[in-house]
């Protein structure tokens, strides 16, 4: 996630870490997290389902030959980070982590080391400036070969849907044939009242707008790409494994698109 907040505000990366059960949060972050949980009891299961989704998507990608990942809005280190999952499948995998929060990058550099064969790099950059991200990531990633661009729990921080689509279009245009785009996004059309209440609390706590979107709006981010089965679905319905309960209501959408030849 991107993570810029004003003085006295919760930091979005630490707030997300608190929902995951991590240890980076401050009292301000935890207070905001508890308010979120009261307004939307499913917010913690949502965060944890999003993390498990990331693992499943990377395993799918690795199984289809992807060895390069651009993880935008990576957030604070947690269990099963992108490079750990990717390099467990292919030790030579190359990963670039991107976040706007300098604390995230500091922790990432200190705690997330590559395998001997692979590469891990870190960029402090904002998703609103995709060309900067792509230009800097090209120092590590070869965009003439398949790359997976990951935008998990990021795009809701962009309130203008057309601007968000333009950003995604710019990023997706860098994908060669066989490249993938992964997106997860809070839903406005699943448990809409709770979702709206939680979005309001999140914005008040962090100073960052949260824009929930419909399934159709999230699907629109994949224009020009082919959706991998099962398409845009709730997080826990995207190729679930034994750790998922498909009956659990998760108010977030997820999808994976591929650029065909």
N, C-alpha and C positions, 0 to 999 in steps of 0.2 A: 504494500500500500504506500501511497505517497503520504507524507506526514509533516505538515506545517501547521502549527497552531500558535496563537498569541500568548502573551504572558498570562500565567494563571490558568491556562487552558489544559485540558487533557491532550496528550499526544496520540494521534490515531494509531501509530505503530505499537505503542505501549498498551493502549486500550485493547487492541486486537490480541496482543500477547496475553493480557489478563484473561480475556475470554477463552483463550486456548489453555489456560492454566499455567502460564509461564511466570517468570520471576522478575521481569524487567519493570513492572508497573510501579508508579508512585501512588500515594494516597489519593491524589486528585484523579488519577486514571481509574483506580479501583472504585471510587465513589461514582464516577461517570458510568463505569461498567455495571455497577449494581442498579443504577437508575435504568439503564437499558434493559437489564434482565427483568426488572419489575414491569416495564412497559411491554416487553416482548419476551416472554419466557423462553422462546425458542432461539434467542439470539446466540446463546452459547453453543447449543447443538449445531446451529448454522455455521458458526466459525469453525468448529471442529470438523464438520462435514466438508467444509471448503478445503481444509488441510488434507483430508483423506482423498478428496477429489484430485488434488494436485499430484499426489502419489500415484493414483490410478492412471491419470493422464500421462505422466512421465513414463510409467511402465509401458503403456500402450505405444507411446512415441518411440521409446527405445526399441521395442519389439518390431517397429516398422523402420528401423535403421537411422533414427534421428540421433545425432551425437553432438548437436549444437543447440544451445538454449539461451534465449534472451528473456530474463525474468524481470519484468518491469513492475515496480511496486512490491519488491520482495518482502519487505517487513523484517522484523527482528529474527535472528536465528531461533529455530525451534526444532523439534524432532523431525527427522526425515526431510531435510532441506533439499532443494532442487538438485544440487550437485551430488549429494549423497545417493539419492535415488538413481540419478542418471549414471553416475560413475560406478554404482554397484552392478549395472547392466553392461556398461562399456567404460572401463577405466580411463580411456583416452578422451572421454567426452569433454567438451569445452562449454563453460557456462559464464555468462555475464549477468551479474546482479545489478539492478538499478533501483535507486530510491532517492527521494528528494530530502529525506531526513539525514543530516550528517551523523547523528548518533547511530542510526541503522548501519551506515557504511562503516563506522568505527568498529562496532561490534562484529559486523560481518568479516572485516579484515582480520580481526583478532581470533575469531572462533571458527571460521569456515575455510578450511584448507583443502586444496585439491589433492587428488591422487597424484602419485609420481608421474603417471603417464598423461594425465589430463591437465586442464587449465581452468582456473577460476579467477575472474576479474570483477571489479566493483566500480560502479559509476555513481556519483552523486549527480542526479539529473531529474528533471520533472517531466512527467508524461505529456504535459502540454507542449513540449518542444521535441516532437518525435524525430525530426531530422538531426538534431544534435545527438540524440541517443543513438540513432543508426550510424552516424558518422564516427562516433567514439567507439561503439561496439565493434565496428569493422576492423579495429586494431587487433581484436581477438577472434572474432568470428568471420568465417568465409561465406559471404552471402551469395556466392556462385554455387554453393552446395546447400542442401536442405537444412533449414533452421526452424526451430519452434519458438515463436514469440508468445509469451505468456502474460496475460492481463487478467490475473485472478484477483477479484475484490479490489479493483482499481477504478473502473470507469464510472462508478456511482459518485465519485468525487468531482466529476465534470458535469455541471448543471445544465449546460446547453447541449441538447442531444445532437444537433447538427454539427457542432464543434467537436463533440466526442466522435461522431462518425468520420469526420474529416481526419482526425488524429489516427483512428484505426485504419482508415484507408491508406494513409501515408505509410504506416507501419507495414500493413499487409502488402503494399506495392513492392516492398523490399524482399518479399518471399520469392525464392526461385521455385520452379516446379518441384513438387514433393515437399515443400515447406508447409508448416502448420501454424494456425492461430488458435490459441486457447483463451477462452473468456469465461469468467463467472461473474455474476452480477445480482445484487439484491432485487427482489421482485416487488412490483407495486400491485400485482394482481393475484398474489397468494397471501392470505391473511392481511388484506389491505389496511385495515384500521390499525392493527398492531405495527405493521411495517411503517406506516406513516408516523405513528407516535414515536417509534424508535428513531426514525430519521430526524425528527425534530429535536429529540434529546441529543443525538449524536452531533448535530450542527451546533446546538447551544453549548455542548461540552467542549468541542474541539475547535469551533470557529470555521469548520469546513462543511460546505453544503453536502448533504447526502441526497442524491436523486435516485430513487427506486424506479425501475422501468418494467414494462410489460414484456411478456415473452416475445411478441412481435417486434418490439423495439430492440431487444437483445439479438434476435435473429437477424435484424437488419445490419448489425455490425459485420455479419459474415457475407455481405453482398460481394459477389465476384469469386467466392470460394465455394467448394463443395463441402457440405456438412457431413461429418463422420456419423454413422449410426450410433446412437439413437436420435441425433439432432439436438435441438435445444430443449432441455428437460430440467426438472429440479435436480440439484446437486447429487442427491442420493439415488437418483435414477440413472445417472450416467455410468453405464457399465459397472453396476454395483458388485462388490465382492462380499465375502462372508462378514465383513465388519459393518456393513450397511443394513439399515432397516428401511426398506422401501415404503413401509407404511407410515413412517415418521414424516410429518409435514415440515418441509424445509422451504422457507420462502426466499429462494434464490435460484436463478437459472444458470445453466452451464452448457457450453457447447465447444466443439473442436472442429475447425475447418481446415481443409487442405487445398492448396493450389495445384490443380491438375496440370499435366503437360498440355 
